[in-house]
Amino acid sequence: MRPLEDVKVLDFTHVLAGPFGTRVLADMGADVVKIMSAVRERGRGEDSPYSLMWNRNKRSLALDMRREESRALARRLADEADIVIDNFSPGVLDRWNVGYEIVSETNPGVIYVQMSGMGATGPWSSFVTYAPTIHGLGGLTHLTSVPGRGDIGIGYSYNDHQAGLHAAVAVLAALEGRRSTGRGQRVDLSQFEVGVNFAGLALLDWFGNGRSASPVANRDPYDNNAPHGCYPCAGAASDALVDERWVAIACMNDDQWRRLRDVMGDPEWARDPALTTAAGRSEAGDMLDQRIAEWTRGIEAEVVMERCQAAGVPAGVVQTGLDLGERDPQLKLSGFLVEIEEPHPSAGQTYADRLPIYFDRTPCDEYRPAPVVGQHNAEVLSEWLGMSEEETRRGEEAGYLS
């Protein structure tokens, strides 16, 4: 039995942040019923990478929330739920008559996690946001860029994943709180504030010292740790950019620098007395990067990593998707990437990246493919509301279960 087997989650989330959070809950055994709609899924369909990736282990109930009949069913489902979660702009569930204030009157134990982009209050609360806009507003784009460029930043939806994890933690904390009080509560989660959290040191530096953080690329902005960067290596399969091989090396103290010197063969340039201190190495950062790149360029990335690690120097290959999927011995040993045995109704064979949390007594190792719209209409409505298959069929024919 998985840890959250008895928890019912009514999932109104979409895109990435919310679905990632509810996927964590589903992986840990919660009965996550994802409200889907054939209308809403157009353009990012049920067999798109987004849906396949973030909706595994969930069941799908099709509701066209434009219809009063669908809203009435959603209201009944909310009365049965432990958790109701959404990442719409504030007020959407209220307009559908399934908001917390209404539902908590008849289901006092219900927990609402509402993870809008900017939070429920404030001048920006109605903003429509996605990870790139949150990255910009929260300072992450600026802080993760390179000197002289303000338009690079994080290219992946980092904040969506972090907001999803915050949502999962909020659910667990609220469930624990309910054990003590017997009552649920509404949780307001601002994805924007999640992003600002990651600028913590930059904010502290500003308020404490009046210094405005600047992009530093791979350098360590707050400590004199050097070398601290990514370096080109041999072994590229072609001259194409995608085939380049790189290794990350980070010396965090003088001892690691001395060990790296030995790994490199203790070259004469590395014996410069100015490089014996962290401050000196930081001051000579550009020269260090150039010299280390000259050394790594003739060696395969995996060899550099192994030599450094054997000597106690932090280093790691900058891995590609191919590396992670087919070459990484650590992931292969742990079985981190697995085939989902049950085929997806339209996509066929799909795969899962395991929940990276290993429970000794309650293992979470069950993976079902992401559902298609309405796949579980009959069983969800039967189990949660006691509806017959005939009632479900009539709803599908009438169009509000679609």
ZAMARGU-4260 file (C-alpha; in steps of 0.2 Angstrom, whole numbers, plus 5000, padded with zeros to 4 digits):
<rodrens>
0) 5000/5000/5000 | 5007/5017/4995 | 5007/5031/5007 | 4993/5041/5000 | 4981/5027/4995
5) 4966/5034/5004 | 4967/5052/4998 | 4955/5059/4985 | 4961/5073/4974 | 4950/5083/4962
10) 4963/5090/4950 | 4958/5105/4940 | 4976/5109/4935 | 4983/5111/4918 | 4999/5114/4908
15) 5014/5109/4920 | 5016/5117/4937 | 4999/5110/4944 | 5000/5093/4935 | 5018/5090/4941
20) 5012/5093/4959 | 4997/5081/4957 | 5008/5068/4948 | 5019/5067/4964 | 5003/5064/4974
25) 4997/5051/4962 | 5014/5042/4962 | 5012/5041/4981 | 4996/5033/4979 | 4983/5046/4979
30) 4967/5044/4969 | 4970/5059/4957 | 4955/5062/4946 | 4960/5075/4933 | 4946/5085/4926
35) 4948/5086/4907 | 4939/5092/4892 | 4939/5088/4874 | 4938/5106/4871 | 4952/5111/4882
40) 4964/5098/4877 | 4964/5104/4859 | 4981/5111/4854 | 4990/5101/4868 | 4982/5084/4866
45) 4980/5069/4877 | 4995/5061/4868 | 5006/5076/4869 | 5022/5075/4878 | 5015/5087/4892
50) 5000/5076/4895 | 5010/5059/4894 | 5023/5066/4906 | 5013/5074/4919 | 4997/5065/4920
55) 5003/5047/4923 | 4995/5037/4937 | 4979/5048/4936 | 4961/5045/4931 | 4952/5056/4919
60) 4934/5063/4921 | 4928/5073/4906 | 4918/5088/4911 | 4913/5103/4900 | 4913/5116/4914
65) 4904/5128/4902 | 4889/5117/4906 | 4878/5119/4922 | 4876/5100/4922 | 4895/5098/4923
70) 4897/5111/4936 | 4884/5102/4947 | 4894/5086/4945 | 4910/5095/4950 | 4901/5102/4965
75) 4896/5084/4971 | 4914/5078/4968 | 4921/5092/4978 | 4910/5086/4993 | 4919/5069/4992
80) 4936/5076/4989 | 4950/5077/5002 | 4960/5089/4991 | 4954/5101/4977 | 4968/5109/4967
85) 4969/5121/4953 | 4981/5133/4945 | 4969/5145/4936 | 4968/5163/4939 | 4959/5167/4956
90) 4941/5166/4955 | 4938/5153/4942 | 4932/5139/4954 | 4921/5152/4963 | 4912/5156/4946
95) 4909/5138/4943 | 4901/5137/4961 | 4915/5125/4967 | 4925/5137/4977 | 4932/5134/4994
100) 4919/5145/5003 | 4905/5136/4996 | 4911/5118/4997 | 4919/5119/5014 | 4901/5122/5021
105) 4896/5104/5016 | 4914/5097/5017 | 4923/5105/5031 | 4938/5093/5029 | 4941/5098/5012
110) 4958/5106/5008 | 4960/5118/4993 | 4977/5122/4986 | 4975/5136/4973 | 4992/5139/4965
115) 4989/5154/4953 | 5003/5163/4945 | 5003/5179/4957 | 4993/5173/4972 | 4975/5178/4976
120) 4978/5196/4981 | 4988/5211/4975 | 4988/5222/4960 | 4995/5208/4949 | 4984/5194/4955
125) 4974/5193/4938 | 4990/5191/4928 | 4991/5176/4916 | 5008/5168/4919 | 5019/5154/4912
130) 5036/5149/4918 | 5046/5161/4907 | 5036/5176/4913 | 5038/5171/4931 | 5057/5168/4928
135) 5058/5186/4922 | 5047/5194/4936 | 5056/5184/4949 | 5073/5189/4944 | 5078/5171/4938
140) 5081/5176/4920 | 5093/5190/4925 | 5102/5180/4938 | 5105/5165/4927 | 5110/5175/4911
145) 5128/5178/4906 | 5137/5195/4907 | 5132/5207/4894 | 5116/5198/4890 | 5099/5200/4898
150) 5089/5189/4887 | 5095/5172/4890 | 5091/5165/4907 | 5083/5148/4911 | 5077/5140/4895
155) 5066/5126/4904 | 5051/5128/4915 | 5061/5127/4931 | 5049/5137/4941 | 5034/5126/4936
160) 5043/5111/4943 | 5047/5120/4959 | 5029/5127/4961 | 5022/5109/4959 | 5034/5103/4972
165) 5028/5117/4984 | 5010/5112/4980 | 5013/5094/4985 | 5022/5099/5001 | 5007/5111/5005
170) 4995/5096/5002 | 5005/5085/5014 | 5006/5099/5027 | 4987/5103/5026 | 4983/5084/5028
175) 4993/5083/5044 | 4985/5099/5050 | 4968/5091/5047 | 4973/5076/5058 | 4974/5088/5073
180) 4960/5100/5069 | 4947/5089/5059 | 4945/5104/5047 | 4953/5108/5030 | 4958/5125/5024
185) 4962/5135/5009 | 4980/5136/5004 | 4985/5151/4993 | 5001/5147/4983 | 5009/5161/4973
190) 5020/5154/4959 | 5028/5171/4958 | 5034/5171/4976 | 5041/5153/4973 | 5052/5160/4960
195) 5057/5175/4970 | 5062/5163/4984 | 5076/5157/4973 | 5084/5174/4972 | 5086/5173/4991
200) 5105/5177/4992 | 5103/5191/4979 | 5089/5199/4989 | 5100/5197/5005 | 5115/5205/4997
205) 5104/5220/4991 | 5095/5223/5007 | 5111/5220/5018 | 5124/5228/5007 | 5116/5238/4994
210) 5123/5227/4980 | 5113/5223/4965 | 5116/5206/4958 | 5123/5204/4940 | 5123/5189/4929
215) 5139/5179/4931 | 5136/5164/4920 | 5144/5149/4928 | 5154/5158/4941 | 5150/5157/4960
220) 5143/5175/4963 | 5145/5175/4982 | 5161/5165/4986 | 5178/5165/4979 | 5176/5147/4973
225) 5187/5144/4957 | 5188/5136/4945 | 5170/5135/4944 | 5163/5132/4926 | 5160/5121/4911
230) 5174/5115/4900 | 5174/5108/4882 | 5180/5090/4880 | 5185/5078/4866 | 5173/5064/4860
235) 5160/5074/4850 | 5152/5063/4837 | 5151/5077/4824 | 5155/5096/4823 | 5136/5099/4826
240) 5133/5110/4842 | 5121/5096/4849 | 5136/5084/4849 | 5148/5095/4859 | 5155/5087/4875
245) 5157/5097/4891 | 5162/5094/4909 | 5158/5104/4924 | 5172/5106/4937 | 5169/5116/4954
250) 5184/5118/4966 | 5176/5123/4983 | 5192/5125/4993 | 5211/5125/4992 | 5213/5106/4995
255) 5202/5103/4980 | 5212/5115/4969 | 5228/5106/4974 | 5220/5089/4970 | 5215/5096/4953
260) 5232/5102/4950 | 5238/5084/4952 | 5225/5077/4940 | 5231/5090/4927 | 5249/5084/4930
265) 5253/5099/4940 | 5257/5111/4925 | 5269/5125/4928 | 5256/5138/4926 | 5246/5131/4940
270) 5260/5133/4952 | 5258/5152/4952 | 5258/5157/4970 | 5243/5169/4967 | 5233/5154/4964
275) 5236/5146/4981 | 5221/5156/4988 | 5203/5156/4984 | 5204/5175/4982 | 5218/5174/4970
280) 5210/5160/4959 | 5194/5170/4959 | 5203/5185/4953 | 5212/5175/4939 | 5195/5166/4934
285) 5196/5170/4916 | 5214/5164/4914 | 5210/5148/4924 | 5195/5144/4913 | 5206/5146/4898
290) 5220/5135/4904 | 5208/5121/4911 | 5199/5121/4894 | 5215/5118/4885 | 5218/5103/4896
295) 5200/5096/4895 | 5199/5099/4876 | 5210/5084/4872 | 5201/5072/4884 | 5184/5064/4884
300) 5171/5071/4897 | 5168/5055/4905 | 5187/5052/4908 | 5189/5070/4915 | 5175/5067/4927
305) 5181/5050/4933 | 5199/5056/4936 | 5193/5071/4945 | 5181/5061/4956 | 5194/5048/4960
310) 5205/5063/4967 | 5191/5070/4977 | 5187/5085/4965 | 5169/5088/4961 | 5166/5086/4942
315) 5152/5080/4931 | 5148/5077/4913 | 5136/5089/4905 | 5124/5076/4900 | 5112/5076/4885
320) 5096/5067/4884 | 5104/5052/4876 | 5117/5051/4890 | 5103/5051/4903 | 5092/5039/4893
325) 5105/5026/4887 | 5122/5029/4894 | 5121/5034/4913 | 5126/5019/4923 | 5119/5027/4939
330) 5101/5029/4932 | 5103/5012/4924 | 5107/5003/4940 | 5093/5011/4950 | 5080/5008/4936
335) 5075/5027/4936 | 5069/5026/4918 | 5056/5013/4916 | 5043/5007/4902 | 5025/5008/4908
340) 5018/4991/4905 | 5001/4996/4900 | 5000/5004/4883 | 4993/5022/4881 | 4977/5021/4871
345) 4983/5032/4857 | 5002/5034/4860 | 5006/5016/4863 | 5022/5013/4873 | 5026/5026/4885
350) 5039/5028/4898 | 5041/5035/4916 | 5055/5044/4926 | 5052/5035/4943 | 5047/5045/4958
355) 5065/5049/4965 | 5059/5044/4983 | 5061/5027/4989 | 5050/5021/5003 | 5056/5005/5012
360) 5039/5000/5019 | 5027/5008/5006 | 5036/5007/4990 | 5029/5019/4976 | 5033/5009/4960
365) 5017/5008/4951 | 5015/5017/4935 | 5000/5018/4924 | 5000/5028/4908 | 4992/5046/4907
370) 4973/5044/4903 | 4964/5051/4888 | 4949/5062/4890 | 4935/5054/4899 | 4943/5037/4900
375) 4937/5034/4918 | 4920/5043/4918 | 4910/5028/4923 | 4922/5021/4936 | 4925/5038/4944
380) 4907/5043/4945 | 4902/5026/4952 | 4916/5026/4965 | 4914/5044/4971 | 4896/5047/4968
385) 4887/5030/4966 | 4881/5034/4949 | 4876/5020/4937 | 4883/5016/4920 | 4867/5021/4912
390) 4868/5039/4921 | 4885/5041/4915 | 4881/5036/4897 | 4867/5048/4896 | 4878/5062/4902
395) 4891/5057/4888 | 4877/5057/4875 | 4871/5074/4882 | 4888/5081/4880 | 4892/5087/4898
400) 4903/5072/4901 | 4915/5077/4887
</rodrens>
